[in-house]
Amino acid sequence: MAKRSRVELYEQIRKAHDREDLSIRALSRRFGVHRRAVREALAAPIPPPRRVVERPSPVLGPWKETIDGWLAEDLKVPKKQRHTARRIWQRLVDEHGVQVAEGTVRRYVAAAKGRRAIPVSDVMIPQTHPLGYESEVDFGAVSFYLSGQLTQGWMFVMRLSASGKGFHHVYANQAQEAFLDGHVRAFEHFGGVPDRVRYDNLKPAVARMLMGRTREETDRFAALRSHYLFESFYCRPGKDGAHEKGGVEGEVGRFRRRHLVPIPKVSSYAELNERCDEGDRLDDLRHIDSRRQSVGAHFAMEKPYLHELPDEPFETALSLSCRVDTRSRICVRQCFYSVPVRYAGRRIAVRLSAENVEALDGARVVARHARAVGKGVETLELDHYLETLQVKLGAFAGATALQQARTAGRFSASHDRFYELARRRLGERDGTKALVEVLLAHRVLSFEAVVAGIEGALRVGSVDPAVVMVEARRATEQRPEPAAVENLSRFDRPKPSLRAYDDLLGA
């Protein structure tokens, strides 16, 4: 039989007394309770609260003040190194020789923490955010497999405070270029600019912290703000200001758990950011807390309140001037990038963006690399060194640029087979020279065409670069597929005719 609650017991006692007119003694016997409980049930339908008896603690009692002191000191130290109940028990036993059970200490610590009041300064104030008024920005770490290698990137997040619509984009670092590029992409994603953006004290925006919330901002961030005409608001430094941008504070973790689990396996940052874009689209369907409207529906209401975008986006790339060293490299942010050897020893212009490094000769881009991460990392293009390798043929086999080309797939297995056959047929020097001539063909023909030319030459057992070129051009001049011809038929025109002139001459 199920155990009766006190409320149910009181109900049955009151009904029996009203309907059967039983005495208190009879009710006590029927329901197996004391006469005092019967009187309490007849006096009120709701049982009175149980009295908690304060039991004496003869062993722990003298040490409760010590425990309270340790718990109070814990409030001033980092959370990860505060006392646990077990550690308090160990200290009582080891340092003070108290013979007390661990369970007794655990119960007291739990009760002491339950009595602790939240400081008035830590009480959160519910907020109502006007449409289009404010957004919040943060960076957070995210892990993924890039070409099979576990990599850590940095996710830029901007979140509109009113609707909760967010923008997420992963960069290789937290450099200022990524910070500025994230703003430009976010504003374009939203289709407008809020009145104010809330930040913590990110180095790409803040050059120096002054009194209160005053900050000395970097020139480029001030230029971005001037371009889009929004205001900036800075939270208090450290954990004291974390709640001031609470909307975005946990957004990186939420987005990671929802859209990047299991850990993504991608071949490029572009592929990873396509997944982030898809995650943003899915998030438009979610509901925040108890809101009836979805994020997307709420954003549709907020978008008209955003300021219009300027006619031209802000240029986030940083213009630099770098000297090319004797290895035909430029050094940008402690990383090295190759440029064509004809620029060795010269100073050239460099454009540094969030994702790319471009070397320029006037307005012409002569080298473009994906931005590297780390210190002393080399990103070298084999094509940049071919003129020198024509002279220094012995340096080809051990060239770092060759190893990187193999890893990236720009030096294929077909190239390796041609190189091996050429060295066997022509010797080390002349075989390498033949391969370098083939690699120069990539400048005028597509990668696929040159590979097809190499395969054609190998089929006939030739290592002559001229044969490779003939086969490569033949591959590019092959007739297109019938479907392609049909698609291009609308551009056909009749052949020109001189019949009208013949008629004039015959007249």
Wavefront OBJ file of the C-alpha trace (Angstrom):
o trace
v 0.000 0.000 0.000
v 1.370 3.408 -0.981
v 2.536 5.609 1.854
v 0.139 8.465 2.622
v 1.405 12.025 2.659
v 0.610 14.234 5.658
v -1.803 16.287 3.556
v -3.735 13.154 2.510
v -3.786 11.921 6.123
v -5.179 15.246 7.320
v -7.830 15.096 4.581
v -9.009 11.609 5.650
v -9.095 12.576 9.332
v -11.180 15.683 8.590
v -13.620 13.739 6.368
v -14.063 10.964 8.960
v -14.722 13.500 11.709
v -17.241 15.432 9.590
v -19.163 12.485 8.128
v -19.043 9.945 10.988
v -18.773 12.315 13.925
v -15.960 10.252 15.479
v -14.200 11.398 18.623
v -10.559 12.423 18.728
v -9.673 9.171 20.529
v -11.524 7.085 17.885
v -9.823 8.960 15.042
v -6.473 8.416 16.719
v -7.077 4.664 16.898
v -8.400 4.393 13.305
v -5.525 6.229 11.655
v -2.768 5.173 14.041
v -1.620 8.644 14.984
v -1.291 10.576 18.227
v -4.287 12.554 19.481
v -2.171 15.704 19.082
v -1.923 15.029 15.325
v -5.709 14.578 15.142
v -6.240 17.983 16.806
v -3.787 19.591 14.343
v -5.689 18.045 11.372
v -9.038 19.278 12.668
v -7.597 22.755 13.253
v -6.192 23.297 9.713
v -6.134 21.333 6.410
v -2.441 22.169 5.812
v 0.027 20.406 8.127
v 2.343 22.745 10.062
v 6.037 22.671 9.079
v 8.155 20.130 10.857
v 10.339 21.467 13.598
v 14.044 21.084 12.957
v 15.833 20.020 16.070
v 19.271 21.562 16.471
v 21.498 18.681 17.467
v 24.680 19.389 19.332
v 28.029 18.835 17.593
v 30.436 18.064 20.401
v 33.337 17.201 18.063
v 32.841 19.562 15.113
v 31.285 22.428 17.047
v 34.557 24.087 18.193
v 35.855 23.977 14.596
v 32.857 25.431 12.758
v 34.286 28.944 13.004
v 37.558 27.707 11.450
v 35.683 26.087 8.564
v 33.654 29.262 8.008
v 36.903 31.230 7.847
v 38.359 28.927 5.203
v 35.195 29.209 3.111
v 35.245 32.996 3.409
v 38.882 33.135 2.232
v 37.958 30.959 -0.756
v 35.817 33.781 -2.133
v 38.998 35.791 -2.787
v 40.900 33.108 -4.730
v 40.329 31.460 -8.165
v 37.468 28.967 -8.240
v 39.647 26.091 -9.419
v 41.753 26.172 -6.239
v 39.141 26.478 -3.523
v 38.512 24.049 -0.660
v 36.398 21.006 -1.291
v 34.591 19.373 1.622
v 37.069 16.501 1.488
v 40.034 18.898 1.629
v 38.534 20.651 4.663
v 38.137 17.294 6.401
v 41.753 16.375 5.564
v 43.061 19.662 6.992
v 41.054 19.220 10.197
v 42.488 15.732 10.664
v 46.077 16.408 9.552
v 46.655 19.923 10.903
v 44.456 19.962 14.016
v 44.051 16.299 14.928
v 40.250 16.441 14.943
v 38.694 12.974 15.084
v 35.575 13.551 12.986
v 33.874 11.633 10.186
v 34.162 12.945 6.644
v 30.371 12.736 6.219
v 29.849 15.061 9.190
v 32.146 17.658 7.626
v 30.458 17.292 4.239
v 27.009 17.948 5.711
v 28.192 21.038 7.532
v 30.027 22.462 4.486
v 26.924 21.951 2.315
v 24.758 23.719 4.900
v 27.271 26.568 5.277
v 27.410 27.143 1.516
v 23.608 27.057 1.358
v 23.391 29.841 3.936
v 25.756 32.049 1.950
v 23.940 35.006 0.437
v 24.760 36.420 -2.996
v 26.478 39.810 -2.632
v 24.294 42.719 -3.659
v 26.853 43.736 -6.281
v 26.567 40.281 -7.929
v 22.793 40.372 -8.375
v 21.911 40.459 -12.080
v 19.463 43.049 -13.401
v 17.121 41.827 -16.191
v 17.597 43.863 -19.350
v 15.377 44.877 -22.271
v 17.306 45.617 -25.472
v 15.811 48.064 -27.998
v 15.700 46.808 -31.575
v 18.819 47.624 -33.582
v 20.528 49.391 -30.710
v 23.341 47.099 -29.635
v 25.460 44.069 -30.477
v 28.233 42.227 -28.620
v 31.594 40.936 -29.901
v 33.930 38.233 -28.637
v 36.635 35.783 -29.756
v 36.738 32.130 -28.681
v 38.894 29.087 -29.368
v 37.609 26.255 -31.563
v 39.306 22.980 -32.547
v 39.044 21.132 -35.867
v 41.006 18.750 -38.081
v 42.663 20.648 -40.930
v 43.879 18.169 -43.570
v 44.011 15.493 -40.870
v 45.902 17.565 -38.280
v 44.202 18.768 -35.097
v 44.241 22.577 -35.273
v 43.062 25.392 -33.034
v 41.421 28.408 -34.624
v 39.685 31.482 -33.263
v 36.009 32.138 -33.787
v 34.869 35.739 -34.164
v 31.326 36.197 -32.879
v 29.002 39.192 -33.178
v 25.536 38.857 -31.650
v 22.661 41.318 -31.859
v 21.420 41.883 -28.304
v 17.731 42.267 -29.145
v 17.000 39.394 -31.526
v 19.950 37.167 -30.566
v 20.944 36.642 -34.213
v 24.640 35.816 -34.427
v 27.477 35.731 -36.921
v 30.350 33.248 -36.559
v 33.571 33.087 -38.587
v 36.787 31.180 -37.809
v 40.241 32.689 -38.339
v 43.721 31.319 -37.867
v 44.533 33.934 -35.207
v 43.170 36.895 -33.268
v 45.188 39.514 -35.136
v 43.770 42.957 -35.777
v 43.121 42.110 -39.427
v 40.859 39.225 -38.360
v 39.121 41.459 -35.829
v 38.375 44.129 -38.450
v 37.456 41.591 -41.131
v 34.995 39.975 -38.719
v 33.185 43.295 -38.292
v 32.925 43.850 -42.038
v 31.605 40.337 -42.654
v 29.168 40.562 -39.714
v 27.681 43.872 -40.847
v 27.225 42.465 -44.355
v 25.659 39.317 -42.850
v 23.144 41.411 -40.902
v 22.610 43.820 -43.786
v 23.090 46.802 -41.469
v 24.946 48.328 -38.533
v 23.706 48.661 -34.912
v 24.029 51.906 -32.947
v 26.554 50.465 -30.502
v 28.897 47.486 -30.187
v 29.899 46.154 -26.777
v 33.439 44.785 -26.211
v 35.729 43.497 -23.567
v 39.289 44.828 -23.747
v 40.473 43.095 -26.922
v 43.967 44.175 -27.978
v 43.003 44.734 -31.641
v 40.679 47.523 -30.474
v 42.304 48.867 -27.304
v 45.786 50.346 -27.332
v 45.734 51.325 -23.645
v 43.271 51.171 -20.744
v 42.680 54.429 -18.908
v 40.550 55.302 -15.890
v 37.094 53.726 -15.626
v 35.711 52.696 -19.006
v 37.892 55.104 -20.959
v 40.135 53.452 -23.536
v 42.795 54.662 -25.930
v 41.792 52.918 -29.141
v 43.964 51.801 -32.033
v 43.911 54.041 -35.114
v 42.624 51.340 -37.446
v 39.755 50.424 -35.133
v 38.838 54.104 -34.856
v 38.848 54.259 -38.673
v 36.517 51.221 -38.840
v 34.143 52.833 -36.374
v 34.221 56.086 -38.336
v 33.495 54.223 -41.575
v 30.406 52.447 -40.224
v 29.400 55.214 -37.745
v 28.753 53.070 -34.658
v 29.654 53.676 -31.009
v 31.806 51.382 -28.882
v 31.203 50.399 -25.257
v 33.839 48.662 -23.114
v 33.069 46.297 -20.267
v 34.980 46.309 -17.010
v 38.181 44.237 -17.217
v 38.350 40.695 -15.882
v 35.575 38.568 -14.470
v 33.856 41.616 -12.962
v 32.815 42.686 -16.452
v 31.960 39.277 -17.910
v 28.250 39.671 -17.130
v 28.162 43.003 -18.975
v 28.199 41.142 -22.293
v 26.506 37.984 -21.090
v 24.669 37.448 -24.371
v 27.852 36.641 -26.283
v 29.924 35.304 -23.365
v 28.594 31.768 -23.730
v 27.802 31.991 -27.436
v 31.081 30.438 -28.621
v 30.568 27.401 -26.387
v 26.926 26.996 -27.413
v 27.781 27.215 -31.108
v 30.670 24.728 -30.705
v 28.485 22.186 -28.940
v 25.571 22.513 -31.336
v 27.304 22.749 -34.723
v 30.945 21.627 -34.346
v 30.502 18.296 -32.562
v 31.966 15.883 -33.499
v 35.129 17.832 -34.298
v 34.912 18.868 -37.975
v 37.321 17.399 -40.528
v 37.963 19.985 -43.243
v 40.533 20.693 -45.928
v 40.517 24.484 -45.550
v 39.274 27.361 -43.425
v 36.814 28.167 -46.223
v 35.174 24.751 -45.831
v 34.975 25.194 -42.058
v 33.363 28.610 -42.428
v 30.775 27.160 -44.799
v 29.737 24.942 -41.882
v 29.578 28.012 -39.649
v 27.327 29.768 -42.196
v 25.051 26.735 -42.229
v 25.000 26.811 -38.410
v 23.921 30.465 -38.496
v 21.058 29.567 -40.834
v 19.919 26.749 -38.539
v 20.113 29.040 -35.501
v 17.495 31.310 -37.091
v 14.964 28.568 -36.259
v 15.777 28.309 -32.551
v 13.912 30.008 -29.707
v 15.847 31.798 -26.956
v 14.535 31.108 -23.440
v 10.737 31.443 -23.437
v 10.395 33.730 -26.450
v 7.505 32.859 -28.730
v 9.311 34.153 -31.819
v 12.247 32.406 -33.389
v 15.574 34.201 -33.763
v 14.957 34.655 -37.493
v 11.483 36.109 -36.995
v 12.740 38.454 -34.292
v 15.613 39.569 -36.536
v 13.140 40.359 -39.339
v 11.620 42.897 -36.922
v 15.021 44.244 -35.893
v 16.622 44.643 -39.318
v 14.731 47.861 -40.293
v 16.209 49.522 -37.181
v 19.808 48.892 -38.262
v 21.718 51.662 -40.014
v 22.361 51.216 -43.722
v 25.720 49.922 -44.886
v 28.078 52.421 -46.551
v 28.505 52.210 -50.319
v 31.955 50.632 -50.009
v 33.121 48.118 -47.370
v 35.985 49.047 -45.081
v 39.436 47.977 -46.321
v 40.672 45.659 -43.592
v 43.996 44.747 -45.223
v 47.111 46.366 -43.783
v 49.595 47.919 -46.240
v 53.241 47.144 -45.461
v 56.624 47.523 -47.101
v 58.986 44.544 -46.814
v 62.488 43.812 -48.054
v 62.963 40.500 -49.877
v 65.854 38.525 -48.367
v 68.483 36.438 -50.167
v 66.169 33.408 -49.999
v 63.523 35.347 -51.943
v 61.251 35.630 -48.888
v 59.439 38.419 -47.132
v 58.937 38.337 -43.365
v 55.442 39.314 -42.206
v 54.457 38.973 -38.534
v 57.372 36.567 -37.892
v 56.373 34.261 -40.763
v 58.174 33.922 -44.118
v 56.545 33.923 -47.554
v 58.232 33.399 -50.928
v 58.109 35.838 -53.847
v 59.550 35.472 -57.375
v 63.359 35.460 -57.293
v 63.609 38.546 -59.494
v 62.579 40.610 -56.448
v 65.369 39.312 -54.188
v 67.101 42.185 -52.410
v 64.361 44.678 -53.341
v 61.722 46.336 -51.168
v 58.166 45.616 -52.287
v 54.667 46.473 -51.123
v 52.722 43.858 -49.129
v 49.012 43.702 -48.361
v 48.209 41.746 -45.178
v 44.599 40.669 -44.694
v 42.935 38.329 -42.211
v 43.381 35.273 -44.418
v 45.965 36.155 -47.105
v 49.344 37.779 -47.692
v 49.823 39.455 -51.080
v 53.075 40.838 -52.531
v 52.632 43.617 -55.102
v 54.697 45.161 -57.836
v 52.831 48.414 -58.274
v 49.177 47.381 -58.645
v 50.015 43.861 -59.842
v 49.913 40.945 -57.395
v 53.082 38.880 -57.913
v 52.599 36.423 -55.008
v 49.636 35.373 -52.906
v 49.774 33.033 -49.892
v 47.347 31.858 -47.238
v 48.311 33.493 -43.966
v 50.529 31.265 -41.815
v 50.267 30.781 -38.056
v 53.211 30.510 -35.700
v 56.723 31.880 -35.444
v 59.306 31.278 -38.147
v 56.870 29.310 -40.342
v 57.840 29.223 -44.036
v 55.285 29.230 -46.862
v 57.148 28.740 -50.134
v 55.958 28.415 -53.729
v 58.109 26.214 -55.977
v 57.300 28.315 -59.040
v 58.970 31.349 -57.444
v 62.372 29.613 -57.501
v 62.417 28.042 -60.983
v 64.718 30.667 -62.573
v 67.325 30.080 -59.873
v 66.869 26.301 -60.017
v 67.688 26.390 -63.724
v 71.145 27.533 -62.621
v 71.447 25.665 -59.301
v 70.147 22.288 -60.425
v 71.756 20.495 -57.477
v 69.563 22.356 -55.028
v 66.323 21.061 -56.527
v 66.017 17.672 -54.810
v 66.316 19.109 -51.280
v 64.371 22.335 -51.841
v 61.878 23.131 -49.081
v 59.530 24.559 -51.703
v 59.537 21.153 -53.451
v 58.574 19.361 -50.237
v 55.755 21.819 -49.592
v 54.536 21.435 -53.193
v 54.398 17.651 -52.711
v 52.442 18.014 -49.468
v 49.975 20.431 -51.058
v 49.501 18.230 -54.137
v 50.987 20.784 -56.552
v 53.833 18.359 -57.336
v 51.925 15.226 -58.273
v 52.867 11.569 -58.583
v 53.099 12.145 -62.350
v 55.768 14.787 -61.775
v 57.695 12.361 -59.569
v 57.562 9.581 -62.177
v 58.782 11.964 -64.880
v 61.581 13.196 -62.581
v 62.713 9.644 -61.799
v 62.685 8.555 -65.452
v 64.461 11.733 -66.602
v 67.273 11.288 -64.086
v 67.653 7.642 -65.058
v 67.759 8.471 -68.762
v 69.637 11.807 -68.767
v 71.535 11.810 -65.507
v 70.978 13.893 -62.356
v 71.813 17.285 -63.875
v 70.081 17.042 -67.262
v 67.127 15.142 -65.808
v 66.527 17.897 -63.272
v 66.869 20.514 -66.006
v 64.197 18.758 -68.078
v 61.815 18.710 -65.088
v 62.347 22.418 -64.378
v 61.411 23.187 -67.995
v 58.235 21.154 -67.539
v 57.410 23.054 -64.321
v 57.787 26.350 -66.193
v 54.949 25.207 -68.445
v 52.544 25.636 -65.496
v 52.827 29.398 -66.007
v 51.102 29.228 -69.402
v 48.994 26.079 -69.093
v 46.651 24.764 -66.431
v 47.832 22.242 -63.861
v 45.567 19.546 -65.319
v 46.862 20.159 -68.859
v 50.516 19.852 -67.811
v 49.813 16.656 -65.860
v 48.019 15.286 -68.932
v 51.084 16.237 -71.016
v 53.406 14.430 -68.594
v 51.221 11.321 -68.701
v 51.199 11.449 -72.529
v 54.992 11.731 -72.688
v 55.433 8.882 -70.220
v 53.153 6.642 -72.284
v 55.524 6.950 -75.229
v 58.582 6.686 -72.974
v 59.792 10.257 -73.612
v 61.329 12.725 -71.130
v 61.632 15.546 -73.672
v 59.961 18.765 -72.324
v 58.899 19.591 -75.895
v 56.875 16.365 -76.033
v 55.222 17.256 -72.734
v 54.240 20.669 -74.126
v 52.819 19.141 -77.314
v 50.758 16.617 -75.327
v 49.614 19.328 -72.890
v 48.429 21.606 -75.682
v 46.726 18.675 -77.374
v 44.840 18.028 -74.121
v 43.639 21.642 -74.029
v 42.581 21.582 -77.700
v 40.485 18.416 -77.499
v 36.922 18.760 -78.777
v 34.457 19.651 -76.019
v 31.765 17.300 -74.925
v 28.545 17.249 -77.039
v 26.602 18.863 -74.202
v 29.094 21.717 -74.093
v 28.811 22.189 -77.883
v 25.031 22.293 -77.567
v 25.258 24.922 -74.817
v 27.522 27.100 -76.989
v 25.396 26.768 -80.135
v 23.432 29.898 -79.266
v 26.583 31.920 -79.906
v 26.981 30.599 -83.501
v 26.942 33.174 -86.318
v 26.763 32.598 -90.105
v 30.080 32.774 -91.953
v 30.722 36.099 -93.727
v 29.935 36.232 -97.453
v 31.120 38.465 -100.346
v 28.118 37.688 -102.558
v 26.748 41.221 -102.289
v 30.030 42.663 -103.536
v 30.090 40.164 -106.413
v 26.620 41.319 -107.444
v 27.804 44.955 -107.505
v 30.810 44.082 -109.651
v 28.650 42.138 -112.087
v 26.141 44.954 -112.450
l 1 2 3 4 5 6 7 8 9 10 11 12 13 14 15 16 17 18 19 20 21 22 23 24 25 26 27 28 29 30 31 32 33 34 35 36 37 38 39 40 41 42 43 44 45 46 47 48 49 50 51 52 53 54 55 56 57 58 59 60 61 62 63 64 65 66 67 68 69 70 71 72 73 74 75 76 77 78 79 80 81 82 83 84 85 86 87 88 89 90 91 92 93 94 95 96 97 98 99 100 101 102 103 104 105 106 107 108 109 110 111 112 113 114 115 116 117 118 119 120 121 122 123 124 125 126 127 128 129 130 131 132 133 134 135 136 137 138 139 140 141 142 143 144 145 146 147 148 149 150 151 152 153 154 155 156 157 158 159 160 161 162 163 164 165 166 167 168 169 170 171 172 173 174 175 176 177 178 179 180 181 182 183 184 185 186 187 188 189 190 191 192 193 194 195 196 197 198 199 200 201 202 203 204 205 206 207 208 209 210 211 212 213 214 215 216 217 218 219 220 221 222 223 224 225 226 227 228 229 230 231 232 233 234 235 236 237 238 239 240 241 242 243 244 245 246 247 248 249 250 251 252 253 254 255 256 257 258 259 260 261 262 263 264 265 266 267 268 269 270 271 272 273 274 275 276 277 278 279 280 281 282 283 284 285 286 287 288 289 290 291 292 293 294 295 296 297 298 299 300 301 302 303 304 305 306 307 308 309 310 311 312 313 314 315 316 317 318 319 320 321 322 323 324 325 326 327 328 329 330 331 332 333 334 335 336 337 338 339 340 341 342 343 344 345 346 347 348 349 350 351 352 353 354 355 356 357 358 359 360 361 362 363 364 365 366 367 368 369 370 371 372 373 374 375 376 377 378 379 380 381 382 383 384 385 386 387 388 389 390 391 392 393 394 395 396 397 398 399 400 401 402 403 404 405 406 407 408 409 410 411 412 413 414 415 416 417 418 419 420 421 422 423 424 425 426 427 428 429 430 431 432 433 434 435 436 437 438 439 440 441 442 443 444 445 446 447 448 449 450 451 452 453 454 455 456 457 458 459 460 461 462 463 464 465 466 467 468 469 470 471 472 473 474 475 476 477 478 479 480 481 482 483 484 485 486 487 488 489 490 491 492 493 494 495 496 497 498 499 500 501 502 503 504 505 506 507
